[in-house]
Amino acid sequence: MSKSKNQLLAQRKQRLVKEIEQQRLDLAISSRDWLQATAPYDRAWQTIVTFKPIFIAVTGLISIYTLKRPKQFFSLGKKAIATWSLVRTVQGAIKASNK
């Protein structure tokens, strides 16, 4: 190969190396920004995960209760859904009247 061709290849290699370095810097900055933006969600998730044993125990108790009294359990579920629907309807009406 000629000298000029070697020089062109060396320049191209340097340009590509600089481009890769810049991409790495951009990736590191984006990674840091992402971690900062998602930090509240990560903390909330860690809090939820700490309640996992309690959740498992409560689920077992609810299962036992459901097996013993299925009608009463489903009745409570229907009441809970109805109450939730009523609350959402009232909230929607209040928001609509404030506009």
C-alpha positions as CSV (number, residue, x, y, z in Angstrom):
1,M,0.0,0.0,0.0
2,S,1.1,3.5,-0.6
3,K,1.8,6.0,2.1
4,S,-1.2,8.2,1.3
5,K,-3.5,5.2,1.5
6,N,-2.0,4.2,4.9
7,Q,-2.4,7.8,6.1
8,L,-6.1,7.8,4.9
9,L,-6.7,4.5,6.7
10,A,-5.0,5.8,9.9
11,Q,-7.1,9.0,9.7
12,R,-10.3,7.0,9.2
13,K,-9.3,4.8,12.1
14,Q,-8.7,7.8,14.4
15,R,-12.1,9.3,13.3
16,L,-13.9,6.1,14.1
17,V,-12.1,5.7,17.5
18,K,-13.1,9.3,18.4
19,E,-16.7,8.6,17.3
20,I,-16.8,5.5,19.4
21,E,-15.4,7.4,22.4
22,Q,-18.1,10.1,22.0
23,Q,-20.8,7.4,21.7
24,R,-19.5,5.9,25.0
25,L,-19.6,9.2,26.7
26,D,-23.1,9.9,25.4
27,L,-24.2,6.4,26.6
28,A,-22.7,7.0,30.1
29,I,-24.5,10.4,30.3
30,S,-27.8,8.9,29.1
31,S,-27.4,6.0,31.6
32,R,-26.9,8.4,34.5
33,D,-29.9,10.5,33.4
34,W,-32.0,7.3,33.1
35,L,-31.0,6.1,36.6
36,Q,-31.8,9.6,38.1
37,A,-35.2,9.7,36.3
38,T,-36.2,6.2,37.4
39,A,-34.8,6.4,41.0
40,P,-38.3,7.1,42.6
41,Y,-39.8,4.1,40.8
42,D,-36.9,1.9,41.9
43,R,-37.3,3.0,45.6
44,A,-41.1,2.4,45.4
45,W,-40.4,-1.1,43.9
46,Q,-38.0,-1.9,46.7
47,T,-40.6,-0.9,49.2
48,I,-43.2,-3.1,47.6
49,V,-40.8,-6.1,47.4
50,T,-40.2,-5.8,51.2
51,F,-43.9,-6.6,51.7
52,K,-43.7,-9.8,49.6
53,P,-43.8,-12.2,52.6
54,I,-46.8,-10.4,54.1
55,F,-48.5,-10.5,50.7
56,I,-47.9,-14.2,50.5
57,A,-49.3,-14.8,54.0
58,V,-52.4,-12.6,53.3
59,T,-53.0,-14.4,50.0
60,G,-53.0,-17.8,51.8
61,L,-55.4,-16.5,54.5
62,I,-57.8,-15.2,51.8
63,S,-57.6,-18.5,50.0
64,I,-58.6,-20.4,53.2
65,Y,-61.4,-17.9,53.9
66,T,-62.6,-18.2,50.3
67,L,-62.7,-22.0,50.5
68,K,-64.7,-21.9,53.8
69,R,-67.2,-19.1,52.8
70,P,-67.2,-18.6,49.0
71,K,-70.5,-16.8,48.8
72,Q,-69.6,-14.3,51.4
73,F,-66.2,-13.6,49.8
74,F,-67.7,-13.0,46.4
75,S,-70.4,-10.8,47.9
76,L,-67.7,-8.7,49.5
77,G,-65.9,-8.5,46.1
78,K,-69.0,-7.3,44.4
79,K,-69.5,-4.6,47.0
80,A,-65.9,-3.5,46.7
81,I,-66.2,-3.2,42.9
82,A,-69.5,-1.3,43.3
83,T,-68.0,1.1,45.8
84,W,-65.0,1.7,43.6
85,S,-67.2,2.4,40.6
86,L,-69.3,4.8,42.7
87,V,-66.2,6.7,43.9
88,R,-64.8,7.0,40.3
89,T,-68.2,8.3,39.1
90,V,-68.4,10.9,41.8
91,Q,-64.8,12.0,41.1
92,G,-65.6,12.3,37.4
93,A,-68.7,14.3,38.2
94,I,-66.8,16.7,40.5
95,K,-64.0,17.2,37.9
96,A,-66.6,17.8,35.2
97,S,-68.5,20.4,37.3
98,N,-65.2,22.3,38.1
99,K,-64.4,22.8,34.4
